Amino acid sequence: MSARRLVGLETEYGVIRPGMPKANATVLSAQIVDGYAQLVRHGDAARRAARWDYSDETPLRDARGYTLSREQAHPSQLTDVEPTVEETKVWDAESIALDGGDARIGRTLYQEVESTDVVMNMVLGNGARLYVDHAHPEYSSPEVTTPRDAVLYDQAGDEVVRLAAAHAAQRGGGELLLYKNNTDNKSVSYGAHENYLVPREIDFARLVEGLTPFFASRQIICGAGRVGRGQLGGGADFQISQRADFFEAEVGLETTINRPIINTRDEPHANWEKYRRLHVIIGDANLGQVSTLLRVGTTNLVLSLIEAGQAPDLELADPVGALQAISHDTSLRTAVRLRGGARLSAIEIQQRYLDAAEAYCTERGITDEHTTEILTRWRETLQVLATDPAKAARTVDWVAKQQLITGFAARHGVGLDDPKVALMDLQWADLRKDKGLYYRLAARGMMETLYSQDQIAAAVSEPPADTRAFLRGKVLQHYADHVIAANWDALSLSMPGARRVRRIPLPEPLRGTRAEVGQLFEAELEISQFLSELAKQHPVG
């Protein structure tokens, strides 16, 4: 048991073009992704990219033992094919003209997305993925093994899309604004997903049983905060989670409709017989680095408890109701009902999980730095939230955001339903460092950070060293001209003089690391020799 585990984070960003408020978000997202493709195409080798290979995608396979038919699936679930121009529902020149925009710009943007040269899905030189996920640009981080690396590469994703937006704006059409939030308050929610590798031998029902109370209560240490309630964000209320009001089921395969607390997608992106990828859709998108650290680190520990059969024996009577009741009470006093009639607050539920994790680590003598940091921060955060939540503002996103917004409302004598407050809610998530309210607080030292801007910039280009992402990213950096396509568990390369494509399977996420293959890249071999040596010395399959 440890806070170490193979993890990857996904973030869907909100995107708008201020000069064209009715612009189609899918087209804007395509401009973001293609903007980065153009940037790396003419930039340094460390930022090379390749098109995504869809051949190993299985989004309709359910962990409960069946595969949903394509006819039954919602279109948003069909993530194994690249969207077509028709599916993007590109707005036409006339709609832009009616919105006060220039019809010529509308035609230009349409032509860009219609072009077969536009890149809408690619793998990056740091091992990550950047693509258009319906109406949002999405960054999926490379695989990492520690909570701190999860934070670093999540932050690198924010920098990637900032660079992409800036380059896309330079190509014409005006400024593009990106927001790291989870709802437009117009009934639409978009995700900040987490992926955790677990042994396939662990029964999925055990994961559901152990994780449901944890996920319903976890928001108190890593929620992003939101003004308003319900899917339309109405009312003069502040709540803990951006996503809570959009969940409707306890368990299910969907991610955009009838959202479940526990998602059942069975798509491991690794050796299917050995691994399961737990696809978590319940979390908020965090700007704060400590909130992300706790979101990942505590989940790693709870998964270890479940695998060891040591998870607390808790069962919520109404998981969805509990999730939303906890989110709606920033006093943290609400107690939710368990099966059998007992009631516990979110702090008490989290304390049960923390106590179990500490007891297990003490019993087994687990004292590595990653586990120790998560246990210490988890304990300290719960203690502060139980006594004086305001003192958690430097490390817990929702607390910092609430203080900023309620302080503004009090000074100006307005309610939380005031339009200026709604604007602040959005501006908190603005990725522009000179405009985003989170970044302005961080610049004043009011939010604890774990990484410098130089470290984050390095992670934009360099892959993590201890997973297969190292091999994926370094192949792109050194042999980009030969990479036809790539995905999480395979690379496809062309060979000089050969008709057939050479496919390199990567089913083991902890193979292909710097320790294993780093010297091959340092030798600067020709592609044929590199592949020959890779096959002989380091069979990554």
C-alpha positions in Angstrom: 0.0 0.0 0.0 1.3 3.4 -1.0 0.3 6.8 -2.4 2.2 5.7 -5.5 0.1 4.3 -8.4 -0.1 4.8 -12.2 -2.3 7.8 -12.7 -3.4 10.1 -15.5 -5.6 13.2 -15.4 -7.9 14.6 -18.1 -9.1 18.2 -18.3 -11.8 19.5 -20.7 -11.5 23.3 -20.9 -14.3 25.8 -21.5 -13.5 28.0 -24.6 -15.0 31.2 -26.0 -14.1 33.8 -28.5 -15.2 37.1 -27.0 -15.8 38.8 -30.4 -18.1 35.9 -31.5 -20.2 34.8 -28.5 -22.3 32.5 -30.7 -19.2 30.8 -32.3 -19.4 27.0 -32.3 -17.4 25.7 -29.4 -16.3 22.6 -31.3 -14.8 24.7 -34.1 -13.0 26.8 -31.5 -11.7 23.7 -29.8 -10.4 22.4 -33.2 -8.6 25.7 -33.6 -6.9 25.3 -30.2 -5.7 21.8 -31.0 -4.6 22.6 -34.5 -3.0 25.8 -33.2 -0.7 23.7 -31.0 -0.1 21.3 -33.9 1.1 24.2 -36.0 3.2 25.5 -33.2 5.1 22.3 -32.6 5.4 21.6 -36.3 7.7 24.7 -36.6 9.1 24.6 -33.1 11.8 22.7 -31.3 12.1 18.9 -31.4 10.9 18.5 -27.8 7.5 19.7 -28.7 6.9 17.3 -31.6 3.5 15.6 -32.0 1.8 12.8 -33.9 -1.7 11.9 -34.9 -3.8 9.8 -32.5 -4.3 6.1 -33.3 -7.9 5.0 -32.5 -7.4 1.3 -33.1 -7.2 0.3 -29.4 -10.2 2.3 -28.2 -13.1 0.4 -26.6 -15.3 3.0 -24.9 -18.5 0.8 -24.9 -17.1 -2.1 -22.9 -18.6 -2.1 -19.4 -16.8 -3.3 -16.3 -20.0 -5.1 -15.3 -19.4 -7.7 -18.0 -21.0 -6.6 -21.2 -20.5 -4.3 -24.2 -23.0 -1.6 -25.0 -24.1 -1.6 -28.7 -23.3 1.4 -30.8 -27.0 1.8 -31.6 -27.8 2.1 -27.9 -24.8 4.4 -27.1 -25.1 8.2 -26.8 -23.0 9.9 -29.5 -20.8 11.4 -26.8 -19.7 7.8 -25.8 -18.3 7.1 -29.3 -14.8 8.3 -28.6 -13.1 5.6 -30.7 -13.5 7.6 -34.0 -12.4 11.1 -34.9 -15.3 13.5 -35.3 -16.2 14.5 -38.8 -16.8 18.0 -40.1 -20.5 17.3 -40.2 -20.6 16.2 -36.6 -19.0 19.4 -35.5 -22.1 21.3 -36.7 -19.9 24.2 -37.9 -21.7 27.5 -37.8 -22.0 29.3 -41.1 -21.0 32.7 -42.2 -24.5 34.1 -41.9 -24.8 33.2 -38.2 -21.6 35.0 -37.5 -22.8 38.1 -39.4 -26.0 38.1 -37.4 -23.9 38.1 -34.3 -22.1 41.2 -35.4 -19.1 39.4 -36.7 -17.4 39.4 -40.0 -18.9 36.8 -42.4 -15.5 36.5 -44.1 -14.0 35.3 -40.8 -16.7 32.7 -40.5 -15.9 31.3 -44.0 -12.2 31.2 -43.1 -12.8 29.3 -39.9 -15.2 26.9 -41.6 -12.6 26.2 -44.3 -9.9 25.6 -41.6 -11.9 22.9 -39.9 -13.2 21.4 -43.1 -9.6 21.0 -44.3 -8.2 17.4 -44.0 -4.9 18.9 -42.8 -6.5 20.2 -39.5 -5.2 18.1 -36.6 -8.0 17.4 -34.0 -6.3 14.7 -32.0 -2.6 14.2 -31.3 0.1 12.8 -29.0 2.6 15.3 -27.6 6.3 15.2 -27.0 5.8 15.0 -23.2 3.7 11.8 -23.7 0.3 13.5 -23.3 -2.7 13.7 -25.6 -4.4 16.9 -26.8 -7.6 16.6 -28.8 -11.1 17.9 -29.5 -13.6 16.2 -27.1 -16.9 17.3 -28.6 -17.2 21.0 -27.7 -14.0 21.2 -25.7 -10.3 21.0 -26.1 -9.0 18.3 -23.8 -5.6 17.6 -22.4 -4.9 14.1 -21.1 -1.7 14.0 -19.1 1.0 11.3 -19.6 1.0 8.4 -17.2 2.8 9.1 -13.9 3.4 7.2 -10.7 3.3 9.8 -7.9 0.7 12.4 -6.8 3.3 15.2 -7.2 4.0 14.2 -10.8 0.2 14.1 -11.4 0.1 17.8 -10.3 3.1 18.7 -12.4 1.8 17.3 -15.7 -1.7 18.6 -15.0 -0.2 22.1 -14.7 1.7 21.4 -17.9 -1.6 20.9 -19.6 -2.8 24.3 -18.6 0.4 25.7 -20.2 -0.1 23.7 -23.4 -3.5 25.0 -24.0 -2.4 28.6 -23.2 0.3 28.3 -25.8 -2.2 26.8 -28.3 -4.7 29.6 -27.7 -2.1 32.3 -28.2 -0.9 30.7 -31.4 -4.4 30.2 -32.8 -5.2 33.8 -32.1 -2.1 34.9 -34.0 -3.4 33.0 -37.1 -6.5 35.1 -37.2 -10.0 35.4 -35.9 -9.3 37.1 -32.6 -8.5 36.1 -29.0 -9.6 32.7 -27.6 -10.2 32.5 -23.9 -9.9 29.2 -21.9 -11.4 28.4 -18.6 -10.5 25.5 -16.3 -13.9 25.0 -14.8 -16.7 22.4 -15.1 -19.9 24.2 -16.1 -21.2 27.1 -18.2 -24.3 27.4 -15.9 -26.5 26.8 -18.9 -27.1 23.1 -18.1 -23.8 22.0 -19.6 -21.0 20.4 -17.5 -17.6 19.2 -18.8 -15.2 16.9 -17.0 -12.0 16.7 -15.1 -11.4 13.0 -15.2 -8.9 10.8 -13.3 -7.6 7.4 -14.3 -6.1 4.9 -11.9 -4.6 1.6 -12.8 -5.8 -1.2 -10.6 -5.4 -5.0 -10.7 -8.1 -6.7 -12.8 -8.4 -9.4 -10.1 -10.1 -6.8 -7.8 -13.8 -7.3 -8.1 -15.5 -4.2 -9.5 -18.2 -4.4 -6.9 -15.6 -4.0 -4.2 -14.4 -0.8 -5.9 -17.9 0.5 -6.0 -18.5 -0.3 -2.4 -15.3 1.2 -1.1 -15.2 4.3 -3.3 -18.8 5.6 -3.2 -18.7 7.1 0.3 -15.2 8.4 -0.3 -16.1 10.1 -3.6 -19.3 11.6 -2.2 -17.3 13.2 0.7 -13.9 13.9 -1.0 -15.1 17.2 -2.4 -14.5 18.9 0.9 -10.7 18.7 0.4 -10.6 19.2 -3.3 -13.8 20.8 -4.6 -13.4 23.8 -6.9 -16.4 25.8 -5.6 -19.3 27.2 -7.5 -21.9 30.0 -7.2 -25.4 28.8 -7.6 -27.3 25.5 -7.5 -28.7 23.1 -10.0 -27.7 22.6 -13.6 -28.5 26.2 -14.4 -26.6 27.6 -11.4 -29.5 29.7 -10.1 -29.8 31.2 -6.6 -27.7 33.2 -4.2 -25.7 30.2 -2.8 -22.1 29.1 -2.8 -21.4 25.4 -2.9 -18.3 23.2 -2.6 -18.3 21.3 -5.9 -18.7 22.4 -9.5 -19.9 19.0 -10.6 -22.1 17.6 -7.8 -25.4 18.9 -9.1 -24.8 17.2 -12.5 -24.7 13.6 -11.1 -27.8 11.4 -11.3 -26.7 7.8 -10.7 -24.5 5.7 -8.5 -23.0 3.5 -11.2 -23.0 3.6 -15.0 -21.1 3.8 -18.3 -22.2 7.3 -19.3 -20.1 10.4 -18.8 -22.3 13.2 -20.2 -25.8 12.1 -19.5 -27.2 10.4 -16.4 -23.7 10.8 -14.9 -22.7 8.2 -12.3 -20.5 8.6 -9.3 -18.7 5.4 -10.3 -18.0 5.1 -14.0 -17.9 1.5 -15.5 -15.9 2.1 -18.7 -13.6 -0.9 -19.1 -10.9 0.4 -21.3 -7.5 -0.3 -19.6 -5.1 1.0 -22.3 -2.8 -1.7 -21.1 -2.7 -5.5 -20.7 -6.4 -6.3 -20.4 -5.8 -9.5 -18.5 -3.8 -7.8 -15.8 -5.1 -4.3 -15.4 -8.3 -2.3 -15.1 -8.3 1.5 -15.6 -10.6 3.1 -13.1 -12.1 6.0 -15.0 -13.2 8.6 -12.4 -15.5 11.4 -13.6 -16.7 12.8 -10.2 -13.9 15.3 -9.6 -13.7 19.1 -10.2 -11.0 20.8 -12.3 -8.5 22.3 -9.8 -6.4 25.3 -10.4 -4.8 24.9 -6.9 -1.8 22.5 -6.9 -2.4 21.2 -3.4 -6.1 20.4 -4.1 -5.0 18.3 -7.1 -2.3 16.6 -4.9 -4.9 15.7 -2.4 -7.5 14.6 -5.0 -5.0 12.1 -6.5 -3.1 11.1 -3.4 -6.0 10.3 -1.1 -7.7 8.3 -3.9 -4.5 6.3 -4.4 -4.5 5.4 -0.7 -8.2 4.5 -0.7 -7.7 2.2 -3.7 -4.8 0.5 -1.8 -7.2 0.0 1.2 -9.8 -1.6 -1.0 -7.2 -3.9 -2.6 -6.0 -4.9 0.9 -9.6 -5.5 2.1 -9.2 -2.7 4.7 -11.6 -0.1 3.5 -14.0 1.3 6.1 -17.4 -0.5 6.2 -19.6 2.4 5.1 -22.6 2.5 2.8 -24.6 5.6 2.0 -28.4 5.2 1.9 -28.6 7.7 -1.0 -25.2 8.3 -2.6 -26.4 11.0 -5.1 -28.4 12.8 -2.5 -25.5 12.7 -0.1 -23.1 14.0 -2.8 -25.3 17.0 -3.4 -26.2 17.7 0.3 -22.5 17.8 1.2 -21.8 20.1 -1.7 -24.6 22.5 -0.7 -23.4 23.0 2.9 -20.2 25.0 3.2 -20.5 24.9 7.0 -19.6 21.2 6.7 -22.2 20.3 9.3 -24.5 18.3 7.2 -24.7 14.6 8.2 -25.7 12.2 5.5 -27.6 8.9 6.3 -25.9 5.5 6.0 -27.6 2.2 5.5 -28.9 1.3 8.9 -29.9 4.8 9.9 -26.6 6.2 11.3 -25.5 9.7 10.1 -22.0 11.0 9.4 -20.7 14.3 8.2 -18.3 14.5 5.2 -15.4 15.2 7.6 -16.3 12.2 9.7 -16.5 10.0 6.6 -13.1 11.2 5.4 -11.7 10.7 8.9 -12.8 7.1 8.8 -10.8 6.6 5.5 -7.8 8.5 6.9 -7.8 6.5 10.1 -7.9 3.2 8.1 -5.0 4.4 5.9 -2.9 5.5 8.8 -3.5 2.3 10.7 -2.6 0.2 7.7 0.6 2.1 6.9 1.7 2.0 10.6 1.1 -1.7 10.7 3.1 -2.4 7.6 5.8 0.2 8.2 5.1 2.2 5.1 7.0 5.5 5.4 7.9 6.5 1.8 7.9 10.3 1.3 4.9 10.3 -1.1 2.7 8.4 1.3 3.8 10.4 4.3 3.1 13.7 2.6 -0.4 12.7 1.6 -1.3 11.3 5.0 0.1 14.4 6.7 -1.7 16.9 4.4 -4.9 14.8 4.6 -4.9 14.8 8.4 -4.0 18.5 8.7 -6.7 19.5 6.1 -9.4 17.7 7.9 -8.4 19.2 11.3 -8.5 22.7 9.9 -11.8 22.1 8.1 -13.3 20.7 11.4 -12.2 23.8 13.4 -11.9 26.8 11.2 -12.4 26.2 7.4 -11.3 29.7 6.5 -7.7 28.7 7.5 -7.6 26.2 4.7 -7.8 28.9 2.0 -4.1 28.5 0.9 -4.6 24.9 0.0 -8.3 24.1 -0.6 -9.7 25.7 -3.8 -13.3 26.0 -2.8 -12.4 27.8 0.5 -10.2 30.3 -1.3 -12.8 31.0 -3.9 -15.6 31.4 -1.3 -13.6 33.9 0.7 -12.8 35.9 -2.4 -16.4 36.0 -3.6 -18.2 36.5 -0.4 -15.7 39.2 0.6 -16.4 41.1 -2.6 -20.2 40.7 -2.1 -20.0 42.0 1.5 -17.9 45.0 0.6 -20.2 46.0 -2.3 -23.4 45.2 -0.5 -24.6 42.7 -3.2 -26.0 39.2 -3.1 -24.3 36.1 -4.6 -26.9 36.3 -7.4 -25.5 39.6 -8.6 -24.1 39.6 -12.2 -20.7 40.8 -11.0 -20.4 37.8 -8.7 -21.3 35.5 -11.6 -18.5 37.1 -13.6 -16.1 36.5 -10.7 -17.1 32.9 -10.6 -16.0 32.6 -14.2 -13.0 34.8 -13.9 -11.6 32.5 -11.1 -11.1 29.8 -13.8 -9.7 32.2 -16.5 -6.3 30.7 -17.6 -4.9 34.1 -18.4 -2.4 34.7 -15.7 -2.9 38.4 -15.6 -6.7 38.1 -15.5 -7.6 34.8 -13.7 -8.5 35.4 -10.1 -6.8 32.2 -8.9 -3.5 33.3 -10.6 -3.7 36.7 -9.0 -4.1 35.2 -5.6 -1.2 32.8 -6.3 1.0 35.6 -7.4 0.5 37.3 -4.0 1.5 34.1 -2.2 -2.1 33.5 -1.1 -2.2 30.0 -2.6 0.4 27.4 -1.9 2.2 26.1 -5.0 4.4 23.0 -5.4 6.1 23.8 -8.7 7.8 26.8 -10.2 6.9 28.1 -13.7 10.2 26.8 -15.0 9.4 23.3 -13.8 6.0 23.4 -15.4 7.5 24.7 -18.6 9.9 21.8 -18.7 7.1 19.3 -18.2 5.4 20.8 -21.3 8.3 19.3 -23.3 9.7 16.4 -21.3 7.9 13.2 -20.5 7.9 11.6 -17.0 10.9 9.3 -16.6 9.3 6.3 -14.9 6.5 5.1 -17.2 6.0 4.2 -20.9 5.3 7.8 -21.5 9.1 8.3 -21.6 9.4 6.1 -24.6 6.4 7.5 -26.3 7.5 11.1 -25.8 11.2 10.5 -26.7 10.3 8.6 -29.9 8.3 11.7 -31.0 11.2 14.0 -30.1 13.9 11.9 -31.9 12.0 10.2 -34.7 8.9 12.3 -35.4 9.3 12.0 -39.1 8.8 8.2 -38.8 5.8 8.2 -36.4 2.6 7.6 -38.3 0.4 7.5 -35.3 0.4 6.8 -31.5 -1.8 6.1 -28.6 -1.4 5.1 -25.0 -0.4 1.5 -25.6 1.2 1.5 -29.1 3.4 3.4 -31.5 3.2 3.0 -35.3 6.3 3.9 -37.3 7.4 3.8 -40.9 10.7 2.1 -41.8 13.0 3.3 -44.6 12.4 1.1 -47.6 9.8 -1.0 -46.0 6.2 -1.3 -47.1 4.7 -2.3 -43.8 4.3 -0.2 -40.7 6.2 -1.2 -37.6 3.9 -1.3 -34.6 5.4 -1.2 -31.2 3.0 -2.5 -28.5 3.2 -0.9 -25.1 0.9 -3.0 -22.9 3.0 -2.6 -19.7 2.7 1.0 -18.4 5.9 0.7 -16.3 8.1 -0.4 -19.2 9.9 1.8 -21.6 11.2 4.1 -18.8 14.3 6.3 -18.9 16.2 3.6 -16.9 15.4 1.0 -19.5 15.7 2.9 -22.8 17.2 6.3 -22.1 20.6 5.2 -23.4 19.2 4.4 -26.8 18.1 7.9 -27.3 21.4 9.3 -26.0 23.2 7.2 -28.7 21.4 9.1 -31.5 20.8 5.9 -33.6 19.2 5.8 -37.0 15.6 4.6 -36.9 16.3 1.1 -38.1 19.1 0.6 -35.6 17.1 2.1 -32.8 14.2 -0.3 -33.4 16.5 -3.2 -33.6 18.3 -2.3 -30.3 14.9 -1.6 -28.7 13.7 -5.1 -29.6 16.8 -6.8 -28.4 17.6 -5.0 -25.2 14.3 -3.7 -23.9 11.3 -5.7 -25.2 8.6 -3.2 -24.0 5.8 -5.6 -24.8 
